[in-house]
Amino acid sequence: MRLFLLPISTRRALIYSERIPQRPDAKLSIVDRVINKSSETWARWEKEEGGWKRWVTRKGESIFKRIPYEEWGLKSIPALSERRKIALKEGKENAEVLFPGLFLNEAKVPEILRQLAQERQSLHRKRLIWSIVGMPISAPFALVPMYESLDRVWKLQFANTAAEYLIFPSSI
C-alpha cells in the first residue's frame, strides 16, 4: 500500500492511500466488484443529459462536497483488521509513504500522520455511538432511516479503523 501525503498549506496535509494489487490475475473480492460496479453506474448516470439519473448525481455530488477532504483521505485507507495487524508485525505487509521532500521534513511525517489520524477519531467515536443509539428510535418510523443509520455506522467504524491504521506503530 502506498500512502501519499500532500501538503495543502503550511499546517494542513492531505493523505490518500493507493492499494497495490497483489497479483494482476487475482480475482477481485465481492466488495471490490460492488464498488467497481457502483462507480461505473455513477459515471454512466453522470453522462445523462437529463432525467432522474442526472438529478440524483447532481444531488449526490452536492452532498459529497460537504464532506471534508480529511474524511475522503481516511476513507481511502484500509481498515486495520487483526489479520492486517499480524501481517504488519511480521513484515509481510508494509506502507510506503510518499511525500514531496521539498515541502515536508522527513522527521515530521510520522507526526503529521498521527495528527491526521487522531484529530477526527473522537468525532468518529461520538457519531458512531449516537448512530447506534438512534437506530432503535428511528426503526419504527421507516426502513430508510434505519438503512441510513446502518450505513452511517458502517462508514464511521471504517473511518475509525482507518485512523487506527495510521496510529499503529509498525505500519509506518
Summary of the structure (lengths in Angstrom):
residues: 172
radius of gyration: 18.5
end to end distance: 10.9
largest distance: 56.3
contacts: 417
relative contact order: 0.15
helix: 61%
strand: 9%
